[in-house]
Amino acid sequence: MIKSMTGYGRAGLTISEGAESFIIEIKTVNHRYLDINCRLNDRFFSLEPFIKEEVKKRFSRGAFTVLAYADQSAPPCLKLNIAVAKTYVDAADALKKTLGIRGELDIEGLLKLKDVFSAPVGKNIDASLLKDALKDCLVSVFNELEAWREREGASLGADVKNRIKSLEALLGAVELRAPEIHAAYREKLRLEMEKILKDRVDENRILAEAAIYAEKCDTSEEITRLKSHFRLFHEYLDGNGPVGKKLDFLCQELFREINTIGSKAGDAGTTRTIVDMKAELEKIREQVQNIE
């Protein structure tokens, strides 16, 4: 199955008995090799090597950005410090009595004071437990990411197949045109010789010159190799496993053969068809660049 290198996966992770919530996110784009960049919350700094190894087990190519950050959507978990609030109230009463200050410390004033409310500090978690929790979360992220890359890959594969069929049709036109080019050259040669030699035209000479021209412009080998490359292209598109690099190499070979046919073409119609083939191949190469 063809897979794209573009994808996205996301999952939540809760630790410290529900006191801390995090989001693990992975974004991928195309890359020649496997490149992994991590931007992690302090909780996961020590697990960066582990995360990279887990990515390598599931994927072979692409630029990966791994994010681990606190879940801002989770409701804040606040602790009310009654003892601290009571201390502030008692201190306010003492100030009023001692200094003769008027006024009341109400709830609005208490809410502005430091330490009346506090967020619980994350507990120290055993490294192996944290790793196990992160591993389970990464499996969920990888599954979503893989599904995304498969959907994108199916679209890429279908598009590339259609374009290969277009190339095959264009090559068929080039192949049919070749005998017509040779016949046209013979006729042109005959007319030129008749102008010069009048009634002394040597038919054998015409045939010999036409044969030399046909050999010089013969593209049968290039056409055979192109057909072989097309078959291989279809096999890779229908197969399993990473094939992006193989398809990229095939694109280079296709371009070389098409370019050779173009250099041998002595016909304007064939040249136009070769230009169309190169344009179609360039679109295929753009799509192949994003296949894993």
Residue pairs with C-beta under 8 A, 6 or more apart in sequence:
1 150
1 153
1 154
1 240
2 153
2 154
2 156
2 157
2 237
2 243
2 291
2 292
3 146
3 149
3 150
3 152
3 153
3 242
3 291
3 292
4 149
4 150
4 151
4 152
4 153
4 155
4 156
4 290
4 291
4 292
5 28
5 29
5 30
5 31
5 61
5 62
5 63
5 149
5 244
5 290
5 291
5 292
6 28
6 29
6 30
6 148
6 149
6 152
6 290
7 26
7 27
7 28
7 62
7 145
7 146
7 148
7 149
7 152
8 25
8 26
8 27
8 28
8 144
8 145
8 148
9 25
9 26
9 140
9 141
9 142
9 143
9 144
9 145
9 146
9 148
10 23
10 24
10 25
10 26
10 141
10 144
11 23
11 24
11 137
11 138
11 140
11 141
11 144
12 21
12 22
12 23
12 24
12 71
12 137
13 21
13 22
13 23
13 24
13 68
13 133
13 134
13 137
14 20
14 21
14 22
15 22
15 43
15 122
15 125
15 130
15 133
16 122
16 123
16 125
17 123
19 77
19 120
19 122
19 123
20 43
20 70
20 122
21 70
21 71
21 74
22 41
22 43
22 44
22 68
22 69
22 70
22 71
23 67
23 68
23 69
23 70
23 71
24 66
24 67
24 68
24 134
24 137
24 138
24 141
25 66
25 67
25 68
25 69
25 141
26 55
26 64
26 65
26 66
26 67
26 141
26 142
26 145
27 64
27 65
27 67
28 59
28 62
28 63
28 64
28 65
28 145
28 149
29 62
29 63
30 61
30 62
30 63
30 289
30 290
31 61
31 62
31 63
32 61
33 61
34 55
34 56
34 59
34 60
34 61
34 62
34 64
35 62
35 63
35 64
36 51
36 52
36 55
36 56
36 64
36 66
37 63
37 64
37 65
37 66
38 48
38 51
38 52
38 66
38 68
39 65
39 66
39 67
39 68
39 69
40 47
40 48
40 51
40 66
40 67
40 68
41 68
41 69
41 70
43 68
43 122
43 130
44 51
44 68
44 130
44 134
46 127
47 130
47 131
47 134
50 131
50 134
50 135
51 66
51 134
51 138
54 135
54 138
54 142
55 64
55 66
58 142
58 146
59 292
60 242
60 292
61 242
61 244
61 245
61 292
62 292
76 119
77 119
77 120
78 117
78 118
78 119
79 117
79 118
79 119
79 120
80 116
80 117
81 115
81 116
81 117
81 118
84 115
84 116
85 110
85 113
85 116
88 105
88 110
88 113
88 116
89 105
89 110
92 105
95 101
96 102
96 103
110 116
111 117
149 292
152 290
153 291
153 292
156 287
156 290
156 291
157 237
157 291
159 287
160 233
160 237
160 247
160 284
160 287
160 288
160 291
161 234
161 237
163 280
163 283
163 284
163 287
164 230
164 233
164 234
164 237
164 284
166 280
167 230
167 254
167 277
167 280
167 281
167 284
168 227
168 230
170 273
170 276
170 277
170 280
171 223
171 226
171 227
171 230
171 277
173 273
174 219
174 223
174 261
174 265
174 270
174 273
174 274
174 277
175 223
177 267
177 269
177 270
177 273
178 217
178 219
178 220
181 217
181 265
181 266
181 267
181 270
182 210
182 213
182 214
182 217
184 267
185 210
185 213
185 214
185 266
186 206
186 207
186 210
189 206
189 209
189 210
189 213
190 201
190 206
193 201
193 202
193 205
193 206
194 201
213 266
216 264
217 264
217 265
217 266
218 264
219 260
219 261
219 264
219 265
222 257
222 258
222 260
222 261
222 264
223 261
225 253
225 257
226 254
226 257
226 258
229 250
229 253
229 254
229 257
232 250
233 247
233 250
236 243
236 246
236 247
236 250
237 243
237 247
242 292
243 291
243 292
244 288
244 289
244 290
244 291
244 292
247 288
247 291
248 285
248 288
248 289
251 281
251 284
251 285
251 288
254 281
255 278
255 281
258 274
258 277
258 278
258 281
259 278
261 270
261 274
262 270
262 271
262 274
262 275
262 278
265 271
265 274
